[in-house]
């Protein structure tokens, strides 16, 4: 829960860049933030948005780590070069972005990296926003080893045939039957990608396949409403969404995390 901390307790974090093995056993960069201590700690793969592997996502990794999670955020644009996040994202966009196969491979590598940590509890979740929400959902459907997934307004989960590309040949909604863990969806009702109707369609498909999920939708909020550094930010809706995320992760991952943080 947000702000439910013990002011008398010791707290420490370690955050650093590292290298993990991604798609095709290719080394890629990642940001790893975790509590100091022996654990065990539940793992969280954090999937960056279309603007790239940026400062906001480093801060977000540290926020989850402060709440007791070992967090790995891979650079899904590693193969497009290095530099300022905006510049690297522009190169990635110009080249059509990473393929879905590469993304799933990279994120599966992050899952395995967390599972191999000496402080791992054995439970791992995944979360992302914007394109990262789509990628989190895609990975939860196509890769094993996950216990929870969070999709924050993932766009293009539903895509007609004329929107499919060689990089993205299958719409994630078509993999719904293979979703392997509980799903939390967070959406703004003023968003245009996904629209309200698309969220409805996604929910109907989850119901049709009997999946465990919960969706929360916010009036007065659009795309990216937790991005405090942009005009899209909506404080009240954002803080409620953060509470929903922590509650969901604690419920599906947090038994070990809670006992570890109490030591």
C-alpha positions as CSV (number, residue, x, y, z in Angstrom):
1,X,0.0,0.0,0.0
2,X,1.1,3.5,-0.7
3,X,2.9,5.3,2.2
4,X,2.3,2.4,4.6
5,X,5.9,2.3,5.9
6,X,7.5,2.0,9.3
7,X,9.3,5.2,10.0
8,X,11.5,3.3,12.5
9,X,12.6,0.6,10.1
10,X,15.9,0.5,8.3
11,X,15.6,0.9,4.5
12,X,18.2,0.6,1.8
13,X,18.2,0.1,-2.0
14,X,20.8,-0.9,-4.5
15,X,20.2,0.3,-8.1
16,X,22.5,-0.2,-11.0
17,X,22.8,-0.9,-14.7
18,X,23.6,-4.5,-15.6
19,X,23.6,-6.9,-18.6
20,X,21.2,-9.7,-19.1
21,X,20.8,-12.3,-21.9
22,X,17.9,-11.4,-24.1
23,X,16.4,-12.8,-27.3
24,X,18.7,-15.1,-29.2
25,X,21.1,-15.1,-26.2
26,X,22.0,-11.5,-27.1
27,X,23.4,-9.3,-24.3
28,X,21.2,-6.3,-23.5
29,X,21.3,-3.5,-21.0
30,X,19.0,-3.5,-18.0
31,X,18.4,-1.4,-14.9
32,X,18.2,-3.5,-11.7
33,X,16.8,-2.0,-8.4
34,X,16.3,-4.1,-5.3
35,X,16.2,-3.8,-1.5
36,X,19.4,-4.3,0.4
37,X,19.2,-7.5,2.4
38,X,19.2,-11.3,2.0
39,X,15.5,-11.5,0.9
40,X,13.8,-13.4,-0.3
41,X,12.3,-10.8,-2.7
42,X,9.6,-11.2,-5.3
43,X,10.7,-10.2,-8.7
44,X,9.1,-7.6,-11.1
45,X,10.0,-7.1,-14.8
46,X,9.3,-3.5,-15.6
47,X,8.7,-2.8,-19.3
48,X,9.4,0.7,-20.5
49,X,7.1,2.7,-22.7
50,X,7.5,3.9,-26.3
51,X,9.6,7.0,-25.3
52,X,12.2,4.5,-24.3
53,X,14.4,3.4,-21.5
54,X,14.3,6.7,-19.7
55,X,14.6,8.5,-16.4
56,X,11.0,8.0,-15.5
57,X,11.4,4.2,-15.8
58,X,14.5,4.3,-13.6
59,X,12.5,6.2,-10.9
60,X,9.6,3.8,-11.3
61,X,11.9,0.8,-10.8
62,X,13.2,2.4,-7.6
63,X,9.7,3.0,-6.4
64,X,8.8,-0.7,-6.7
65,X,12.1,-1.6,-5.1
66,X,11.2,0.6,-2.1
67,X,8.1,-1.5,-1.7
68,X,10.2,-4.7,-1.5
69,X,10.5,-5.9,-5.0
70,X,13.6,-6.9,-7.0
71,X,13.0,-5.0,-10.2
72,X,14.7,-5.5,-13.6
73,X,13.8,-3.0,-16.4
74,X,15.5,-4.1,-19.7
75,X,16.4,-1.7,-22.5
76,X,14.2,-3.0,-25.3
77,X,16.0,-0.6,-27.7
78,X,19.5,-2.0,-26.9
79,X,19.9,-3.1,-30.5
80,X,19.2,0.4,-31.8
81,X,22.2,2.0,-30.1
82,X,22.9,4.2,-27.1
83,X,22.5,7.9,-26.4
84,X,19.8,10.2,-25.1
85,X,16.5,8.3,-24.6
86,X,14.6,10.5,-27.0
87,X,17.3,10.0,-29.7
88,X,17.4,6.2,-29.3
89,X,13.6,6.1,-29.3
90,X,13.5,8.1,-32.6
91,X,15.9,5.6,-34.2
92,X,13.8,2.7,-33.0
93,X,10.6,4.3,-34.3
94,X,12.2,4.9,-37.7
95,X,13.2,1.3,-38.0
96,X,9.7,0.0,-37.0
97,X,10.6,-0.8,-33.4
98,X,11.7,-4.1,-32.0
99,X,9.9,-7.2,-33.2
100,X,7.4,-8.9,-30.9
101,X,9.6,-12.0,-30.9
102,X,12.6,-9.9,-29.7
103,X,10.6,-8.2,-27.0
104,X,9.2,-11.5,-25.6
105,X,12.7,-13.0,-25.8
106,X,14.3,-10.0,-24.0
107,X,11.6,-10.0,-21.3
108,X,11.8,-13.7,-20.8
109,X,15.5,-13.2,-20.3
110,X,14.6,-10.6,-17.5
111,X,12.3,-13.2,-15.9
112,X,15.1,-15.8,-15.9
113,X,17.6,-13.2,-14.5
114,X,15.3,-12.5,-11.6
115,X,14.6,-16.2,-11.0
116,X,18.4,-16.9,-10.8
117,X,19.1,-14.2,-8.2
118,X,20.3,-15.5,-4.9
119,X,17.6,-13.4,-3.1
120,X,14.7,-14.6,-5.3
121,X,11.5,-15.8,-3.7
122,X,10.4,-17.7,-6.8
123,X,7.6,-15.4,-7.7
124,X,7.8,-12.9,-10.6
125,X,5.4,-10.4,-12.1
126,X,5.5,-8.1,-15.1
127,X,4.3,-4.5,-15.5
128,X,4.5,-1.9,-18.2
129,X,2.7,1.2,-19.6
130,X,1.8,2.3,-23.2
131,X,3.7,0.0,-25.6
132,X,5.1,-1.6,-22.4
133,X,1.6,-2.5,-21.3
134,X,1.1,-4.3,-24.6
135,X,4.5,-6.0,-24.3
136,X,3.8,-7.0,-20.7
137,X,0.5,-8.6,-21.8
138,X,2.1,-10.3,-24.8
139,X,4.8,-11.8,-22.6
140,X,2.3,-13.0,-20.0
141,X,0.6,-14.9,-22.9
142,X,3.7,-16.2,-24.7
143,X,6.2,-16.8,-21.9
144,X,6.1,-18.9,-18.7
145,X,7.3,-18.2,-15.3
146,X,5.0,-15.3,-14.4
147,X,2.6,-15.0,-11.4
148,X,1.0,-11.6,-12.2
149,X,0.9,-9.1,-15.0
150,X,-0.1,-5.4,-15.2
151,X,-1.1,-3.7,-18.4
152,X,-1.2,0.1,-18.0
153,X,-3.2,1.4,-21.0
154,X,-1.4,-0.8,-23.5
155,X,-2.2,0.4,-27.0
156,X,-2.8,-1.8,-30.1
157,X,-3.7,-4.9,-28.0
158,X,-6.5,-5.0,-30.5
159,X,-5.4,-4.4,-34.1
160,X,-7.2,-5.0,-37.4
161,X,-5.3,-6.9,-40.2
162,X,-4.2,-3.6,-41.9
163,X,-2.5,-2.5,-38.6
164,X,-0.4,-5.6,-38.3
165,X,3.3,-5.4,-39.4
166,X,6.3,-7.7,-39.8
167,X,7.4,-6.6,-36.4
168,X,3.9,-7.1,-34.9
169,X,2.3,-9.9,-36.9
170,X,-0.3,-11.0,-34.3
171,X,-2.6,-8.8,-32.2
172,X,-2.0,-9.6,-28.5
173,X,-5.7,-10.2,-27.9
174,X,-5.5,-13.2,-30.2
175,X,-3.2,-14.8,-27.5
176,X,-5.7,-14.4,-24.7
177,X,-6.4,-18.1,-24.4
178,X,-2.7,-18.5,-23.5
179,X,-2.6,-15.9,-20.7
180,X,-0.8,-17.7,-17.9
181,X,-1.4,-15.5,-14.8
182,X,-3.8,-13.0,-13.2
183,X,-4.0,-9.6,-15.1
184,X,-4.5,-6.1,-13.8
185,X,-5.6,-3.5,-16.4
186,X,-5.5,0.3,-15.7
187,X,-7.1,2.6,-18.2
188,X,-8.2,6.2,-18.7
189,X,-11.6,6.7,-20.1
190,X,-10.4,9.6,-22.3
191,X,-7.7,7.6,-24.0
192,X,-7.8,7.1,-27.7
193,X,-5.4,4.1,-27.8
194,X,-7.0,2.0,-26.3
195,X,-10.5,3.4,-26.6
196,X,-13.3,2.5,-24.2
197,X,-14.7,0.1,-26.8
198,X,-11.4,-1.6,-27.2
199,X,-11.1,-2.1,-23.4
200,X,-14.6,-3.5,-23.5
201,X,-13.6,-5.9,-26.2
202,X,-10.5,-7.0,-24.4
203,X,-12.5,-7.6,-21.2
204,X,-15.1,-9.7,-23.1
205,X,-12.3,-11.9,-24.5
206,X,-10.8,-12.4,-21.0
207,X,-14.2,-13.4,-19.7
208,X,-14.8,-15.7,-22.7
209,X,-11.6,-17.7,-21.8
210,X,-12.3,-17.7,-18.1
211,X,-9.1,-15.7,-17.2
212,X,-8.4,-14.1,-13.8
213,X,-8.3,-10.4,-14.3
214,X,-9.4,-7.0,-12.9
215,X,-9.8,-3.8,-14.9
216,X,-10.0,-0.3,-13.4
217,X,-11.1,2.7,-15.5
218,X,-10.7,6.3,-14.6
219,X,-12.9,9.2,-15.7
220,X,-11.1,12.5,-16.4
221,X,-7.9,10.7,-17.4
222,X,-6.4,9.7,-20.7
223,X,-3.2,8.1,-21.9
224,X,-0.2,8.2,-19.6
225,X,-2.0,9.7,-16.6
226,X,0.6,8.6,-14.1
227,X,3.4,10.5,-15.9
228,X,3.9,13.3,-13.4
229,X,6.4,15.0,-15.7
230,X,3.8,15.6,-18.5
231,X,0.6,17.5,-19.0
232,X,-1.2,14.1,-19.1
233,X,-0.7,13.7,-15.3
234,X,-3.9,13.4,-13.2
235,X,-2.9,13.3,-9.5
236,X,-6.0,11.8,-7.9
237,X,-6.4,9.1,-10.5
238,X,-2.7,8.3,-10.6
239,X,-2.4,7.8,-6.9
240,X,-5.4,5.5,-6.8
241,X,-3.9,3.6,-9.7
242,X,-0.7,3.2,-7.7
243,X,-2.6,1.8,-4.8
244,X,-4.4,-0.7,-7.1
245,X,-1.0,-1.8,-8.5
246,X,0.5,-2.4,-5.0
247,X,-2.6,-4.2,-3.8
248,X,-2.6,-6.5,-6.8
249,X,1.1,-7.3,-6.6
250,X,0.9,-7.9,-2.9
251,X,-2.0,-10.3,-3.4
252,X,-0.4,-12.3,-6.1
253,X,3.3,-12.0,-5.3
254,X,3.6,-10.5,-1.9
255,X,3.5,-13.3,0.8
256,X,7.2,-13.8,0.6
257,X,7.9,-10.1,0.1
258,X,5.8,-9.1,3.2
259,X,7.6,-11.7,5.4
260,X,11.0,-10.6,4.1
261,X,10.4,-6.9,4.7
262,X,9.3,-7.6,8.2
263,X,12.6,-9.2,9.2
